Amino acid sequence: MALRLRQLEAFQAVARLGSMTRAARHLNVSQPAVSRLLSSFAKSVGFEPFERKGGQLVPTQEARYLLSEVTRVLDGLQHIEELSRDLTARTAGHLRIACLPGFATSHLPGVLMQFLKNRPAVTVTLEPDRPERILEWIIGEQYDCGITDGFTGHPATESQNIRLRSVCIFPKGHQFTAKSEIWPEDIIGEKLIHTRRGSAFYSDLNQAFVDYGVALPSWIETRQFTAACMMVSQGAGVSVVSELDAVQYADMGLEMRPFLPEVSHKLSILRPIAKTLSVVTLEFIETFAESLLPYQSGDG
């Protein structure tokens, strides 16, 4: 049996409309063309698909069994055509993003919502976790891209590395309000909230204090910049964090000034090297990278 798409369309149209004339009009072909398609369809399936009753062509019992499957096939083909158009127009697809927990609740949602605004058929999986887990997912091609920090490279991944400016944050009304910039010696005597000691950012920040001959006044250690921002906004000390995170809390009782010498937050956008990414994924990566430009440090 060698059924052709046009035969299926003619069979379905006649079954629904009960007339070769109406089916021909629906398919935008001649009535003889529909007749030939039905004749070849009958030869392919081995039975007559219609019988005439009261001036109408009515599907035979065998044809009724077949009609639901033909409809399913044709609906599936129509869905594929629509999906192909959407993909060509870059408005459909599924995007799988792994990211640091702080990004999932600060900068990323706004970028993602703007990205999806003109892509109504795009669906997203967003999974926050620690850097080590994000790297595992990208290596295993479980996610299309990962947003992480402290990345030192892996042969199964490609990365776009970006350096972001850092700022000193403090509660409104703090004495730092009178300053235009904050240096390590200014923070002596303050309660400093900082990232975990094993992080690359903490190492660079601590080195800045060492270079100026002062000790970093450790008080609270946290993994996420967003947690530090929240504590500072509630009056619990000061911190040095990525400006990208700090601006999310600017209207929550928090002020900021440039921290010098410049200590950059190193951010990486990862992707699996062996996987061909969809156009939607590539466009999201480009969009996200562009959203970081206002916060990029001079050596970024």
N, C-alpha and C positions, 0 to 999 in steps of 0.2 A: 504494500500500500504506500503510494507516494503522494500524500496530500500536500497541496500548496495553499499558501496563505489566502490567496484570492478565492479559492474554492470554499474555505471555511467562512470567509466574510459573506459570500453569496448564500451559503447554507443558513447562516445565522440571520441574515437580513430577510430572507423569504420566510423563515420560521417565525420571526417576530411580526412581519407585516402581512403575511398571508397572501402575497401577490408578487409575481415576477415584475410586474410593471412598477409597483411601489418600491420594490427592492432595487430595481435598476435606477430609479430616480434617487434613492438614498445613496447608492454607491457611485452615482454619476457615470453610469455606463449604459449601453443599450440593452433592451430586453433580450435580443438574441444572445448577447454576451452572457447575461445571467443564465439563460437556458443552457448554453454550452458549459458553463462552470458547474451547474447542477448535474448535468449529464456526466461530466468527468468525475465529479464528486461521487456519484452513485457507483460508477465503475470502480473507483478506488476503495470504497467501503464495502461493496458487494451487496448492497440492498438499495431499494428505492427509498429516498428520504421523505417523500411527500405523497399524500393522496388527496384527491379533490373532494371536498364536502361543502355543499351549499355555496358553490362559487368561490371557495377559499382553498388555498393549499395548506393542508394541515400535516404536521410532522407525523410520520408513522411511529409505532411503538418503539422500534429500534432507534429511530432518529431522536426521539425524546430522551432516551438514555444518553445519547451522544451529545445532545445540545448543551447540557450543563458543562461538560468538559471543554467543548469548543468555546463556549462563552468564557470559561476560566482562562483558556490559552490566549484568546484575543484580548481579554482585559489585562492579562499579564504583559502582553506585547505593548499594549497602549501605555502601561505603567513604565515599561522600559524606555519607550520613546520620550515620555514626559521627563523621566529621570535623566536621560541623556541630554535633553535640552537644558535642564536645570544645571547639570554638571558643566555643560559648555558655557552656560551663562554664569557659572561659578556661584550658584545660589543654593546648591544642595550638597549633601555629603555628611559624614560624621567625623567629628574632631575630638581626639582623645588627648587631653592635656594633663600632665603631672606637674605639680608645682610645690614650692615651699608653702607651709601653712599660712604664713603671714600674707603672702600674695593672694591667697584664696579669699581673704577678708578685707583687702585694702585696694591696691591698684588694679589688679586683674579683672574683677567683676565689671568695672566700668568700661574697660577696653573691650571686654568680651561682648557686653550688651550692645555697644556701638557697632562692633563687627557684625553681629547677628541681625542688626536692624534691617539691613537690605538683603538678608539671606534667610528668609523665613523657613526654608526646608532643611537648613543645616541643624543637626543635633550635636550635642556636646556631652562628653564625659570629663568631669574635672575632679582630679584626685590629689589632695594635698598629702604630703608626707615629708620625711626627712631626706636630706641629700643622698644618703647611701641607697635608700630605697628607690628614689627617682632614677638614679643611675642604673640600678638593676632592671627597672622596667624598660628603659630606653635600649639597653643592651639586648634585652629579650624581645624587643619590638612589640611590647604590649601597649605602648603609648606612642603617639605621633611626635610629640615634642615634650620636653621637660624644661622647667624654669627652676634653676638651682643656683647655689653659690659654692665657693670653695672648690670648684672643679679643676682638676689638674690634667685631664685628658685620658682618653681610652680609645684603643684602636677600632672598637666597634661603633664609635660615635663620631659625629661632627658637632662642633660647638661654635656659637657666635658669642664672643666674650665682650662684655661691656662693663666699663668702670663708671660707677655712679658717685656723685658728690655726697659728702657726709656733712651733717650739721650738729651743733650742740643744741639740745632742747632743754627747756626749763619751764617751770610754771609761770603763769602771768603774775607780774608784780615782783618777780625775783630780781636780785641786784644785777644780774646779767643783762637786764633790759636796757641799761644805760650803755652797754658796750656794742660796738659794731662787728666785732669778731671775738672768738674765744680761743685761748691758747692753753696748753697743758697746765702752766703755772696758775691760770685763773681757776682751775678746777680743784686745786689743793684745798682741802677743808670741806669740800662738798660731798654729799652722799651720791656716789656714782653708780648708776645702773648700767650694766654692760653685757655684751654677748658672752656666750660660754667660752671658757678659756681655751678650748681646743680648736676654736674657729680661726680661720685665716684673718678675719676682720679684727678679732681681739688681739692677735699677734701683731698686726700692723699698728693698731691703736696703742698698745703697750710700748711698742718701739718708739712711737712719737714721744711718749712721756720719758722714756729712757734717754732719748736724744737730747731732751731739754733738761736732763738732770733731776727729774722729779719722779716720785713713785705714783703709779696709778692708784687712786683711792677706791679700791673695790668695796662695794656694799652689797648689791644684789646682782646675781648672775642669771641671765635668761637666754634661752635659745633664739627667741624671736624679737626683732625690732618692734613689732606691733605691741608686744607685751610691755616693752620698755616705754613706748609712747603712752600707753594707757596709764601706767603707773605715774609717769611724770605729769600727765594731764591732771592727775588727782593730787598733785603736790608732793609726791614721794621722790625727792631728789632730782638729779639731772642725768642726762645721758648723751652719748654721741651715737647717732644712728644715720642711716641712709636718708637723704632729703626726700626721696620718693615716698618713704613710709611716714616721715614727719608731717608732710603736707596733708595727709589724710586726717590728722588730728588738730589741724590749725585752728579749728573753730570749737575746740573742746578744752579750752583753758591752757593751751600750750603755745609757747613762743620758741623761736629758733634763731640762731646766728651761725654764720660760717665757722667751721672749726679749722684751725690752722696749727701745724702744717697739714696740708690736705691728706686725709686718709680715705682712700676710695673703697667703696663696697664693690667687690668683684662679682658680677652676675653673669651667668651663662645660660644660653638657650640651646638645649641639646636636641639632637635628632639621630635616629639610627642610621648608620652609614650605608647599610646594605638594602635599605627599604626605599622604594620609590614612593615619595609622598604625594598626596593628592594636591591639586591646585588650591583647594580650600585651605589645607594645612600650610602650604607655602605662603599663601596670602596672609594667614593669621600670624605666622612668624614675622613676616615683614611689618604688619600692622603693629604688633606688640613691640618690636624693636624701635619703630618710629615713635611710639608713645613714650619711650625712655629718653629721647633726645633732649628734652628740656632739663633733665636731671644728670646728664652725662658730664663727667669731670673733664678737666682740661687734657688729661693724659688718656682719655677713654678712646 
